[in-house]
Amino acid sequence: MSTSDFRADWAQKDFYKELGVAKDASADDIKKAYRKLARANHPDSNPGDSAQSKAKHDKFKAVAEAYDVIGDPEKRKKYDEMRSLYGGGFRGGYSGGGFPGGGEAGFDLNDLLRERTAAGGGFGDMFGDLFGGGRGGRTRRTRAQKGQDVESTATIGFTEALDGVTVSLRLTSDSACPDCKGTGGKPGTKPHVCPECDGAGFVVASAGGAFSINETCPRCGGRQLVYDEPCPTCQGSGRGVAARTIQARIPAGVKDGQRIRLRGKGAPGEHGGPAGDLYVTVKVRPHRLFGRKDDNLTLDVPVSFDELTLGAEIKLPTLGGAPVTLKIPAGTPNGRTFRVRGRGAPKSDGTRGDLLATVEVQVPAAVDGPAREAIEAYRASMAGKPLRSRLFED
C-alpha cells in the first residue's frame, strides 16, 4: 500500500470512537479517556502471548495513535478538517464526480494532497503535518526524556566549607548531537515510523514460559522514529559531548566527602524533557589549626605542666571571630577537652556548634639553670609517692 493510500485509510478512521469520546469532547476528557484505556491495555499490565494479551496490545497501539492526533490541538483541528472533506465526498484515488458542490471532474486525492496554495500551504501541508511520511504515513510525538545526571568534584577551603562558597565547575556531559539535534538522522532528511516496533519505542520479548517483558527497541533506541540516512557526525546515535562551565553554590556547613545534589544542573533533556541533576562531591582542605567533628570544631591546645597543676587562664583562637578566654582549673589532667559553646560550625537551623579544645602538655626538649633546679627539687619532693606503684600490686 502506498503512503498516500495509507493516508486515505487513516483519514477514514474515527479516533474519537477509538477513545470513546464525543467529537466535541474537551481536551481534559480526551486525556482522561486515553489514560484510562492506556492503563487497561498497556503491555506491562497484560504480559504473555495469549490471544487476549495480543488484543490488548493492539488496542493499546490504537488508542495511542488516536491520542497522538486528537490529543494535540493543532493536529486535532487538521484532522477534523480532513474528516469533513472526506464526509463531503472526497476519496483517495477516485476519478469522476463527487465534488461537494456538484459537477463532474476526474481527480485523484493523491494529486490534491500534493497541491499547494500560492501562500505555500494547502492540503499537502495539512495532511503532511498531520500524518507525515514513511511507513503508515504517521508521525509520533517522541517521548520527552530527562537529561543524564552528571558527577563532579569540588575542592574548597576549610573556612569556605563553613561559610558556603560559589565555585566554577567545568562539566563534560552527554548531550544531543549539535548537527542532527539528537534525532540521529542526516540533517535535511525526514524520518519514518520504526518498522521494528511500529513506533511504540519498545518491543515485547519472551522471558520464558508465559512471561514477557518490554525492551527498548534495538533499532530506534526508543525514539520511535528512524532515518534511512544516519547523521554523519554522530553515526546515527543522536548523541554528542558538550562542555560547559557553571557556577555552583556550595551551602554553608558542608562536610568533607559530602555529596550535594543540584537539581536541573545536569545534562539537557531531550524533546522537551527536563535537565538532569548535578551531583557534586565536596573535598575540604584541612585547616592549619582546626579540625571538625560533626557540627563542632576541634582544637589541640598546648599547655605546660604547671598550668595544669596550678591552674591558669589562657587565650584560645576562634575561626572567624575574636579570641576567647579559657579557665583551666588546678589539677586538670592532660588530654581533657573543654567545650566553648557557640564557636563551632554553622548548623542547618542557623545556630552554631561548639569549639572542643583539648589540652595537651608540651614537654620541653631541654632545660637548664633555675628551671632545671626547680624540676629536680620537685622530683625529690615526690620521691615517696611513686606513680607506678599500682602496676605491681597483686
C-alpha positions, -999 to 999 in steps of 0.1 A, spaced: 0 0 0 14 34 -9 19 62 15 -9 83 0 -33 53 1 -24 48 37 -32 84 44 -66 80 29 -72 48 50 -63 67 82 -85 96 73 -115 73 74 -107 61 110 -127 75 138 -102 84 165 -130 98 187 -147 65 187 -114 47 194 -111 67 226 -149 66 234 -154 103 234 -177 127 216 -164 148 187 -168 180 208 -151 165 239 -128 188 258 -91 182 259 -93 171 296 -120 145 287 -98 132 258 -68 129 281 -88 111 308 -102 86 283 -67 80 269 -51 74 303 -79 50 313 -76 29 282 -38 31 282 -36 17 317 -61 -10 310 -44 -22 278 -7 -15 284 16 -44 276 31 -42 311 -4 -49 325 -11 -77 300 20 -98 296 21 -131 277 14 -142 242 -23 -152 246 -49 -140 222 -64 -118 249 -30 -102 256 -23 -96 219 -57 -80 216 -49 -57 245 -15 -48 229 -33 -39 196 -58 -18 215 -30 0 233 -14 9 200 -47 20 186 -56 44 214 -20 57 214 -24 65 177 -57 82 183 -45 103 212 -14 113 192 -38 131 168 -68 144 187 -48 149 219 -28 176 201 -49 208 195 -33 216 162 -34 181 148 -70 177 160 -80 208 141 -64 195 109 -79 160 115 -114 175 119 -109 194 86 -98 163 68 -127 143 82 -151 170 70 -136 168 35 -140 130 34 -175 133 46 -182 157 17 -173 131 -9 -135 132 -13 -119 98 -18 -84 89 -25 -77 75 -60 -113 84 -71 -118 96 -106 -152 110 -116 -179 130 -100 -182 138 -63 -172 174 -57 -190 187 -27 -205 215 -48 -216 191 -75 -202 189 -111 -182 163 -129 -145 162 -129 -118 135 -128 -94 139 -99 -72 120 -76 -70 129 -39 -33 120 -40 -28 148 -65 -49 171 -43 -27 163 -14 4 175 -33 -12 208 -43 -1 240 -25 -17 273 -24 1 305 -35 8 312 1 28 280 5 1 260 24 -26 237 11 -39 202 16 -5 187 11 9 207 40 -22 199 62 -20 162 57 18 160 57 19 178 90 -8 156 104 5 122 93 39 128 79 57 104 55 71 70 59 55 38 70 18 41 76 20 79 69 22 85 106 43 106 129 45 101 166 55 125 193 88 114 206 87 109 244 103 136 264 134 123 282 151 137 313 188 146 307 215 125 323 228 131 358 263 145 359 290 138 386 317 164 395 341 171 424 349 205 440 378 211 464 373 240 488 390 255 518 381 248 554 365 282 561 347 281 527 331 249 538 318 265 570 306 298 554 295 285 520 310 294 486 302 297 449 326 277 427 331 273 390 328 238 377 338 227 342 314 199 331 315 175 303 284 156 297 265 135 271 241 157 250 222 159 218 243 159 187 247 195 176 241 187 139 211 165 140 197 179 173 195 144 188 174 128 161 202 106 147 192 113 111 211 132 84 202 169 85 176 176 58 161 141 57 128 130 71 121 101 95 96 74 93 80 52 119 103 25 131 93 -8 114 108 -29 142 85 -16 170 58 0 148 65 33 165 60 21 201 96 26 211 97 -8 227 94 -45 217 79 -73 237 104 -101 244 97 -135 259 111 -141 293 103 -178 294 70 -195 300 40 -172 300 61 -142 309 72 -114 287 90 -81 292 92 -48 273 126 -39 260 138 -7 243 136 -12 206 171 -21 193 166 -3 160 152 31 170 166 31 206 132 41 219 129 72 197 100 56 178 113 71 145 142 61 123 161 77 94 172 59 63 204 81 63 222 84 96 237 116 108 274 116 96 285 134 128 272 111 154 268 80 132 231 78 140 234 77 177 219 112 182 244 118 209 274 141 213 296 156 240 291 191 254 315 210 277 303 240 298 312 259 328 286 266 355 285 284 388 275 261 417 267 272 452 281 251 480 260 256 511 274 266 545 283 238 568 292 212 541 313 183 553 343 167 537 332 140 513 296 151 513 276 147 481 254 176 471 226 174 446 219 204 424 186 199 406 184 208 369 222 214 366 230 182 347 228 173 310 200 190 290 168 169 284 157 156 251 125 165 232 114 190 258 123 168 288 138 184 320 176 186 325 193 160 347 208 167 381 244 176 391 260 157 420 290 174 434 313 156 459 330 181 481 366 178 492 376 201 521 412 210 525 424 206 562 430 237 583 463 245 600 447 246 635 411 235 635 395 202 628 359 192 626 337 167 644 300 168 632 289 204 638 317 211 663 352 224 657 382 208 674 414 224 686 445 209 702 458 234 728 494 232 740 498 238 778 526 235 803 528 212 833 525 240 858 493 254 840 475 221 845 489 217 881 483 252 894 455 263 871 456 291 846 437 313 822 447 311 786 436 327 753 421 305 725 417 315 689 383 311 672 376 307 635 365 340 621 359 356 655 376 372 685 398 351 708 381 336 739 395 331 774 396 295 788 399 290 825 419 258 834 412 245 869 441 234 891 448 197 888 434 194 853 445 161 838 464 160 805 441 154 775 409 169 790 385 185 765 368 218 772 337 230 754 333 266 743 297 269 732 286 286 700 320 288 684 318 258 661 305 251 626 271 265 614 241 242 616 211 239 592 189 257 617 211 288 618 228 281 651 264 270 655 281 241 671 308 243 698 345 246 699 361 215 716 395 224 730 417 196 742 447 205 764 480 187 757 511 191 779 542 201 760 575 187 774 605 209 767 633 193 748 659 206 773 660 227 805 689 243 824 695 269 851 668 277 876 642 257 857 662 225 859 669 231 897 631 236 902 623 204 884 649 184 904 635 198 936 600 187 926 613 152 918 629 150 952 597 161 969 577 134 951 601 106 957 580 90 984 549 89 961 558 66 932 533 70 904 536 34 891 532 15 924 498 2 914 513 -15 884 530 -41 907 501 -48 931 488 -84 932 
